[in-house]
């Protein structure tokens, strides 16, 4: 189960029309990883596209991808305004695209975008997922997780035989963190370490209320996932891909800042696997310091899991 990050930008792409900032200039002159389109995610094994930003048609056409299913996380334009790509996919395949939408999200998507038109025209067959429910696809279980927000926002847990993944590209501070271990976790980028930022971030800035710090997120997921990927990369942060690589290295090679076209779920390195194993050992010691019997049982479980993964 190796999905693709089709688009890694934040709420605005890089480069942006009319903008001559450092990052937009770099993207126009050099391209490559500096080019970022709207946030979207593709799981080839299930033919599932998550979110349709404005550049969605371009993202799929450039990679010759034709998903048969589409799901949405929320109704912001950087996640849904390219919804017309559903029409193109249906016209090309000769059959409707399967739309997977958490029931609380449907009214807002239908209000802001041509969702009902796509259904009425025969381009989209909608499957509403009840709150707290899940969908079984071919070899994949999809569970929406509701954020604690006034406007409906969802993340998705994907489960397949022998593995789990989490995609939560936005509003991650409002996400109730799911329990258990994961093969990969893709979440909204955090606030980088202050000394790495190319500007000062005052203590009263609203970012502190809306985003986790790099240290908070890596501490939260260390030992619980083989790969942690940060997406929804904000152009306003002003950091190049190479500068973000330098930040990721502070945590180890299990952490990555996304770029368009990044393959998620590639086999982690031995050092990343060992780091995750040692971190989980430390967590078990701390959590069960007063219960040696439980600690030994948890350590045996951890070792068996580590041995099975090679």
Steps between C-alpha positions, in 0.01 A plus 500: 500500500718783368292811434613815321488857618381663179498851645690625805420873514323677782198717437678666204720346228863577426562695283203730539386736225652845539720403795875566489590367842808286546315168472281593204805630314688177575207290381475689171873493433591149617175302528552155650403457863450877534180473292202426723138448398190467720486226764383161372576134558464186286482133604566292186391168651148635557488742206419765761570873472467704819412866434469693176694829515489749213790321328348153535455436126860602431631281783326191363561568130873553546533157666246320279288413804127427479353437846162333519422638848524844659470602865522842661638618834320837515348776292782755475582591136857367520344158570183504291488777237633269225200269536422521127778244445235243596319582175816445294572167670145378442499610136834326438402171665139493387376437853431715807764567760423372850484791745571426867381779729450504879132581551560821707718640220250448217279811551797738495664337197169513313446862596840626385577276202316323213475171688130451432546593134764228463256252656204610287710487181605142575866579558501417872342227712497617858557278805435684825700372797312532830669673791724248671459256211742341255505374142637172374671527162701233317758403758470834678296632790444877506396673822433877512610674820310819589705796615378704794411800284186705445510440124525128408857384439609137470818297496514141376641182650581232241535138609610206288630155579802552721504880502344839576541854372366843597439799273420826683622784275341797676374629838706228669495669840124431518537130414440247779816292461408138422647225713731225380801480270523600135714419200480862387343821621450803273404818685500877463842660535583636847677818607869438425759563772521876545871517419427342160235755403611786272297745711398559860175345624376705796342329799163665429480369141187297426712214362574384855127434552444328165810283447713255691873558520745267328610365838140434611407303189816292481468427872138396454574253218849377586485124549145480361563530128774383267464814286374848589436730202416869527284638219293817445828694477428869545672735257475770769753310713757595238718186519643316200473119468868471596446709812205284598716190443741642757220536754380142438851364564484632856248226578651224284437344161153380599380862455447666159359826366289417197540613142270446203534141382644362824438126546392425855553171675834405349693255714657690792875485547652277768598806703145636492361161603748473788424855614128425510564174691715673764250782541219254557713313755551824691127576490413155638751535784354834599135396465532175699775583749272393786388176337802281407280214380313724255829656392650159413187404305506826304871458427439150364220631281725777371783259422270263309365788296851629427623152403208440261578824317856387447 
